[in-house]
Amino acid sequence: MSAIQFAALAARSAEPPLMLRRFLALDALVTGANSVAYLVASGPLARFLGVDSGLLFELGLFLAVYAGAVGWLASRQRPAVLPVRVVIEANLAWAAVSCVALVLWLTPSTAGTVWAVLQAAVVAGFAALQYVSLRAGR
């Protein structure tokens, strides 16, 4: 997202807690969609991405719980700072571990490598948007 797009988004939502809640909700929605895909289609996705289907299924379980927690946080009128910080840190850790896993542990297909890098970038982007929104609310 460019700085101009972000500024336009921020201008439409002048209330920082509302921005934060929207970014948390979007995070929960995208994470939930990933979890459903990993749970329902772990076999075909594993073959396409070049990773173990058991790993995708376990990630799907984890992501379902995480998406639920982030969604619950997004539903609060004024999300508490500490849990939001935990979400931001978890998103940053996920992005970092995704990239490290490509180098150290996983040998995915080309599609799997592209997917891992793209989802790491999206998750890091969520963390950045959530951080900026949290700071704006102070």
Helices and strands as residue ranges (DSSP letters): H 3-12, H 16-40, H 42-49, H 53-74, H 81-104, H 110-136
